[in-house]
């Protein structure tokens, strides 16, 4: 692959647009600037003149002087494709274009893409110089939309890891990316009917797993702390002083509180989905109520710490422990209810009449210098 490349495509709003790529992408930037192209905030170069024919010829000549190759994409500009897709998705979505001019920038995406399918593999093995990010402004879901490597028409769609559960690479709960056609309505239908429900169910499973792991860690540390205090000795049989007992208690409570914040972040959504009355354990309703109240108490404490000024450590420990203890006691009841509670499926989009090809000529943030 050339050390510097310029990829030209067509935008219905901007006409000819260009994207610089390659380890020496700055050479391409220079050629584009000298040829009259102007770069926008997303790093895409636009040609502001109507005299595109002679300017493109000039660009080819200029690029050659700067050791840069020029390529014309057979696809329309990815920003246009993403905006058309967003208009057909359920809900309210914004779009942005991201440029990965240097190959290393693409690799920065890998830890944050939450995918067990083709998109995750492509990011690690194929060159993807640009993409679009679609963001659901209400739900916060962020999708990555890329041209499918090695194919002339299709696109790949996958998701970034959900907020609070970052670093999704390799996660066993990750959904599988989907291949979508170049027709916006059909692509949106595939995403709404298949991908988003699978994504939401995967988020639910991952949140439940994160809570289970946190409760397991706290319970294990609690057992160690109890055993040590009951024996009056460290694990190596060294006697515990009164001061050491107090210090170990504070350390345990501080660690437990930091871990419990994961429960505070993710439990409310899962609790809202639990329907004990329709489960095999209708009597779980009382325990779920206690757990919900404990989370609300913890949320109030977090809000006071963040917005109300400093809360003394001793007070914070005293207020946090009852909520943590409630979850240690009834957490398994929550987990069995959560595992039964799948998120609501989104309504399917109406089936459209057969579509004709769109008329067009043959998340992390953008980095460009």
N, C-alpha and C positions, 0 to 999 in steps of 0.2 A: 504494500500500500504506500502511496506517495506520502512524503513527509508533510506536505501541505496540499489541501484540496479545497476547492470551492464547489458547493452543491447548489445548483440553480433549480428553483421550482416556481410554480405560478400560483399567485394568490388572487382571488377574485376582487379583493379590495385594493391590493397594493401592486398588482401586476407581477413583474419579476422580482423574486426575493432570493437572497443568497445566504448560505451558512458556511462558515469557515470550519475546517476540520484538519486534524493531523498534529503530530508532535511539534511541527513548526507552523502552527496555525497563524502566528503573527505575520508570516510572509503573506498569507492569504488576506489578512486584514489590510495590509499595506496595499496590495493590488486592488482590493475592493474600494478602498478610500480614494486611491489615485484615479479610479475609473468612474467616480461620481456616485458610488453607492453610499448610503447613510445608515448607520446602525441605530436600532431602537433600543429601548430599555431591556428587552429580552435577549438582545444579542443577535437579532436577525437583521441582515442588511437589506435595504430597500432601494430601488432605483427610482428617483424622483422625477425622471424625465420621460416624455412620451417617445423619444427617439431611441427606442430600445434596441433596434437592430444594429445600428452602428456602435452603440455603447457596449453591447455584448461582444461584438467583434473586438472592440478596443480592450475589453476586459480580458479576452483570451490572449491577446498580444501582451498586455501588461502582466498577466499572471505568469506567462512564460518567462518574462524577464525576472520575475521573483520566484522562479523555480516552483510554481504552483500549478497543479492540473485543475481543469474546469470540467465538471460533469453536470449533465442535465438530468434531473429526476423525471421518471415517467409518472410519478404521483403528484397530486396537487399538494400545496403547502399544508404541512401537518397542523398548523394553527387553524386553518379553515376547517379541516376534517374534524378536529376536536370540538370546535364551536358548533358545527352542525350536529355532532353526536350529542353534545350537552343539551341542545334544545329539545331533543327527543327523549331524554331520560326523565323518569319521574322525580319530582322535587326541583330544587333550585341549585344549579351548578355553575361554577366559574371555571375558566380555563386559563392556562398559561403555557408558554413554550419554554422549554429548557434546552440549553445547548451544552453539549459535552465535547467541546472542540478537541481537547487533549484526551487521549484514551484513558489516562488515569482518572479523569473526572467521572467517567462512566463507572469505574470500579467503586467509587465512593457511594454509589447507589446500592450496591449489593447488600450491605448489612440492613438496609432499611426497607427493602422490598420484601413483602410478606407473601411468598409464593412457593408452591411445590410443583409448578408446572413448567411450561416452555419458556415463559418470560424470565423466570429466575435463572434458567440454564443459559438463555441467550445473553443475558447481561454479563455472564461470566465468560462466555466463549465467542461471542460475535461482536462486531463493531457496530455500535448504535450511537451515531453522532448527535442525535437530537431526539426529543420526545415531547409529549404534551402531558400536563397534569390537570386532571379534572377534580374539582373539590366540591363536595356537597356542603353548602353553606349552613345547613341545619344540622345534619348528622355528623359532619366533620370527616366523612369518608374521603380518602384521597386515592384516586386511580391513576396509574401510569399507562399511557397510550402510546404505543410505538409501532412503527412499520415492521411487519414480520420479516425477519432476515431471510434472504434467499427466495422470497416470493414477490410477485409483481403487484399483488392487489391487497392481500389480507393484512390485518392489524392484530396485535396482541394487546390484551388488557389485563392488568393485574392491579394489586393494591399495595400501598405502603402499610407498614405495621400500624395498628390503631394507637391513638394517643395513650400514653401510660404503659404501653406494652411494646416499646421500641425494640430495635435490633431483632427483627423477625426472621433473619436468614437461618434456614435449617430448622425452623420450628415445626414440629410434627402436626400442629393444628392448622397450618397455613392452607388456605384454599388454593385451588389450581387456577391459573390464568386461563383465559378463553381466547380463542381465535374468532375474530369478527370480520364480516365482509366490509367492503368500502362504501356501502350504502348506509347512510346514517340511521334511518328508521329501523332497518333490519339489525344493525349492530346494537342499537339501543334496546331492541326487544330481547336480543340474546343476553345482554348485560342485566336487564331488569328481571327477566324470567329465570335465568340460570345463575349468573355470577353473583349478583348482589344478595340473593337469599343464601347462597353457599357461603359468601363472605360473612354475613351476619351470624350464621350458625357457627362459623369458625371463631368469630370474635367471642361469642357466648361461651364456647368450649374453652377457649384460651383464658378468658376471665375466670371461669370456674376453676381451671387448673391452677392459675396463679394464686387464687385464694386458698385452694387446698394445700398448695406448697407452703404458703406463708403460715397457715395454721399448723401444719406439720412441724415447721421449723420452730415456731414459738412453743409448741407443746413439748418438743424434744428439749429445748433449753430450759423450759419450766421444770421438767422432770429432773434434769441435772441439778438445777438450782435447789429444788426441794431435797434431793438426796444429799447434797453437800451440806445444807443447813441442818438437816436432821442428824447427820453424823457428826457435825461440828468439825469436820476435817476437809481439807482439799483432797483431790483425787490421789495425791501421792501420800496421803495419811498425815500431812502436816496439820497441826491444830489450827482452827480458825479463831481469830480474835473477834471481839465484838465489833471493832471497826471494820474488819474484813467482811463480816457478815453484812453490815450495812452497805459497804461498797459493792459487794457482789449483788445485793438486792437492787441497788440503783442501776448497776450495769445491766442486769437482766431486764429491768423495766424500760430502760432507754432503748435497748435493742428491740424489745417486743413492740414498743411504740413505733419505731421506724418501720418495722416490717408490717405492722398493722395498717399503716397508711395505704398499702395496696388494697386491703379490704375496704377501707373508706372510699377509695377511688372507684372500685368496680362492683361492690356488692349492691348498691342501690338499684342499678339497672336490672340486675339479675333477680333481686327480691321483687321488683315490680312485675316480673313475668311469672313468678311462682303462683300456682293455683292449687293449693293443698286440697281443696274440697273435691277436685276432680282427679286427685291422685289416689294411690292405694293407702296413703297415710293422711286422711283428713285431719286427724288430731295434731298434725304438725303446725297448724295455724297458730297456736299459742306460742310455740317456740320461734316461729318466723316473726311474730310480732315483737317478741323480746329482742331478737336480733336486729330488727329494723330500728327499734328505739335505741339500742346500743350504738348503731351506726350514726344515728342523728345526734346523739350526745358527743360522739367523737368528731363529727363534722362541726358542731358548735365549738368544740375545743380548738380545732384547726383554724376555724374562722377567727377566733379570738387571738390565737397566736400570730396569725398572718396580718390581721387588720386592726386588732385592738391593742397592740403593744405587747410587751413581753409578759409571758406567764411564767412565774417562778418554777424551776424544775420540780421542786417538791410538790407543788400544787398540780402541775401537769401530770406527774406520775400518779398522784392520788385520784385524779379525775379520769385518767385514761384506763387504769387497770380494771375497773368494773366492766367497761365495754369489752376489753380484750378477754376477760374471764368469761363473759357471756358467750362470746364466739368460740372459745375453747370448749365450753360445755355443750353448746347446741350446734356447733359448726357442721357436724356430720349430717344433722337433719337438714340444714340449708343445702348442703351439697347434693343430697339425694333428690331434693325437690328441684334444684337448679338443673340437674342432669335430665330431668323430665320436661323442662320448660324450654322449648325451642322458640326462637324469636318469630314474630308474626311475619308471614310471607308478604311481600309487596304485591299489590294487584298487578296482574298481567296486563301488558299493554295491548290495546285492541289490534287484531290482526289486520294489517293493511292490505290494500290491493297490490297486485304485482308491481314492483318498482322498476323504473327504468334507470340505467346508470346516470349519475349526476353529470351534468355538462361541465366538463373541466378539461383544460389542455392536458395532451399526452405528457419528582415533589423534593431532610434535607435540608435548591434555588440556583438559577442560571449563573454560570461563571464564565466570564469572558474578560479579556484584558486588551 
